[in-house]
Amino acid sequence: MQENFGVLVLGHGSKLTYNKRTVETVAGMLAERMAGVTIKTAYLNMDRPTVEEGLKSFAETDVTTLYVLPLFLAHGTHTLKDIPKILGLPDGEHRTTYSLGARNIDVVYAEPLGIDSCIADLAHRRLTEA
Amino acid sequence: MQENFGVLVLGHGSKLTYNKRTVETVAGMLAERMAGVTIKTAYLNMDRPTVEEGLKSFAETDVTTLYVLPLFLAHGTHTLKDIPKILGLPDGEHRTTYSLGARNIDVVYAEPLGIDSCIADLAHRRLTEA
């Protein structure tokens, strides 16, 4: 990862409070793992800040490289079409430059959570708790 | 958990292949952790089998208690309204009886993945891999 980097955690958004609470809490847990890094959250739908608002909010920081993390379980239309379109990412690309008006920042688009044994471990735990 | 139980893992479904692949792979990982348990998958939207088809498919098993696991990151309208409606679960309840025609099975509705430090660990890993 680059120096002077920041992280924008993107959530789906929801009419209910749970998605936003999950995204904000996970972002807080990330902050514990990445001391000194500016970590913000934004949402595709139904919640604020929007993705554009989240991106623009880094104008007032010294961040030069922004990691955009889609907090989604799997890739889908949101992660492969909607978010890349907002970021101005060509199909299949993971790096681009985004204009904050007075300056540009480098953007690195991370993968969603995806398949991992820890997801199965957590799913198993939810079953045993039920 | 009960004897003679089965598991139905529910995914959101997608026009693309990634959600189904994730749900099927996690279901396979669960099967490794739960030897001898019948584990099936179903989808709310855009993929088959549907939730109803997934439920009915347990008619041909000896399962008497079915754990329904929503493989969603957080609660939302799908997990709190749509799925409970299909299961016939009253608001806020987690247990009901579901008719398979010739017999009834007990249904236990598990929680979605939700907030957990392992989600933050995985998100952190996706950032370092980006």
Interface residues (C-beta under 8 A of the other chain):
Chain A: M1 V7 V9 H12 S14 K15 L16 Y18 N19 R21 T22 V23 T25 V26 M29 L30 E32 R33 M34 Y67 L69 L71 F72 L73 A74 H75 G76 T77 L80 H94 V108 Y109 A110 E111 P112 L113 G114 I115 D116 S117 C118 I119 A120 D121 L122 A123 H124 R126 L127 T128 E129 A130
Chain B: M1 V7 V9 H12 S14 K15 L16 Y18 N19 R21 T22 V23 T25 V26 M29 L30 E32 R33 M34 Y67 L69 L71 F72 L73 A74 H75 G76 T77 L80 H94 V108 Y109 A110 E111 P112 L113 G114 I115 D116 S117 C118 I119 A120 D121 L122 A123 H124 R126 L127 T128 E129 A130
